[in-house]
């Protein structure tokens, strides 16, 4: 009887370990980040595609604006608007379909679904980071956004109601909330 109980406990324990081991992914952005873990701009769609080993998907919105995205097997999706000569000067990082998978290797050493609002506020306080509560009509109702400027780019981090990082954008201008 004790052998069956021990076998059951070991089986459950190994299942828990395997779920944990496979739920954490790396974003594979290393060659696109500088030594300070900041995304390097400008980039080309070809360089991003090669670094991520993912084919670029090009598309246009209703206004004819050009965009590119890179949906990755990790659950991370990168997308951006395209500038002159298809140069990338801004980037958005989000978990596709809000998957709960933990994705590390993001700019600034952030980890999707693991970095917290409080840790980020502390980490980016030297950049005069500002926090704002998100409304019930936002993508992350009850969550927060943290905004700071680093160099020529604004970083906007979105957190859900549990204060876990869900989205990151690096833009040259602050985006009007009405545009979302």
N, C-alpha and C positions, 0 to 999 in steps of 0.2 A: 504494500500500500504506500509506504514512504517513497519507494522508487518511482511510482506513478506521479506522486505529488511533486517530487523533485524534477522529473522530466517535464511536467506541465509548467512549472515555474521557469525552468531554463528555456523552454520553447517560447513562452511569453516574453521573457527578457530579451532573447535574441531577435524576436520580431520587433520589439520596441527599438532596439539598437539599429536594426536595418532601416526602419522608417526614418529615424533621426538622421542616419548617415546619408540617406538619399534625398532628404528634403532640403539640404543646404547646397546651393549651387554657387558657382563663381561666374561673374559677368563676362570674363574674357576681354576686358577693356585695357589691359596693361599697356599695350603698345600705343594706345590713344591717350594715355595719361602721362603727365610729366612727373618729375621726381617728388613733387608735393601732392601727388594724387589728384591733380586738377586736369580736367579735360582740355586738350590742346585745340585751339581754334586758330585759323580756319582749318577745316578738314575737307577731304574730297569723299564723295560717296564710294569710290573705288577703294580707297584706303580703309574706310570703315568696314566695308563689305569683306575685304581681305582679312582684317584683324579679327572680325567676329566669325569668319567662315560662314557667312550667311548672305544670300543673294539680296540685293537691294530691291525693294518694291517701290516703284515710282507711281504717284497718283496726283490728281488735281482735285481741288475743292470746287464748289459751285461757282466761285468767282474766277476760276482759271488759275488760282495760285498753285504753284508746284510744291510737292512734298515728297519725302522719301521716308521709308521705315524699314526696320530690320527686326522682324519677329524671331526670337531665339528660342531654342529648345529648353532653356533654363526657366522660361516663363517671363523673362525680361523682354520688354519691347522698347526699342529706341526709335524715335521719329523726329523729324525736323522739317522746317520749311527750307526751300532751296533758294540761295541767293544767285547773284550773277555768276555765270559759268558753272552752275550747279554746285557752288561752294557752300559748305555747311558752317554757319557762324553761330548757330544756336542748337540746343539738343534737349530732348525730353526723354526721361527714363520712367517707365511705369511697368508694373506687373500686369501682364495680359490677363484680362477677365478677373482682376483682383485676386489672383491665385495666392494662397498663403505661403508659398515657398519662400525660403530665406535666400536672398541673393546678395553675396558679398562682392567686393571688388569694384564698387561704384565710386564715382568721384568723391573726393574729400574723405575717403575711407568709410563712407556710409554703407549700411547694410539694409536692404529692403526687407521689411517685415521684422526687423530686429532693432534698428536704431530708434531711440526714443526721442520724444520732443524735449524732455529735460536735458538729456545728454547733448543733444544738438544745440540747445540754447547755450549751454555752458561752453561747448566746443567753438561755437561761432560768435560768442560775445565780443571777442576782439574786433569783429567786423561790424559791430553795432547792429546785430540781428534784431529784427522786430517780429513779434508774434501777433497773430490775429486769429480769433475764433472763427470757425467756418459756420455758415448758416445751415438751417435744415434743408435748404434747396440746393446745397452744393453736392459735389460728388462724394464727399466724405462728411456727412452731417454729424455735427457734434465734435468734429475734429478741429485741427488747427493748421495754420500755415506759418512758416518761418521764412523770412526774407532777409537776405543780406547781399551786399555788393562786394565782389572780389575781383579786382582788376577792372576789366571792361565789361564784365558780365554780372548780371543779377542771378543769384541762386534762390529758387523758391522750392521749399520742401513742404510737402503735404503729408499730414498725419491723420490717421483715422481716430475714431472716438476712444480707442484704447491707447492713443498716443504712439502708435507704431508708424514708421515711415512707409508710405505707399507710393509716392511719386516725387520726382525731382526734375526741375527744369533749370536750364542755364540759358539765359536770354540776354540780348543787348539792351533791351528796354523792359520795364515792368509791364506786364500784360494786364489790361483792363479786365476786371472780373466779369464785366458784361460780355466780353468776347468769348468766354467759355460757355 
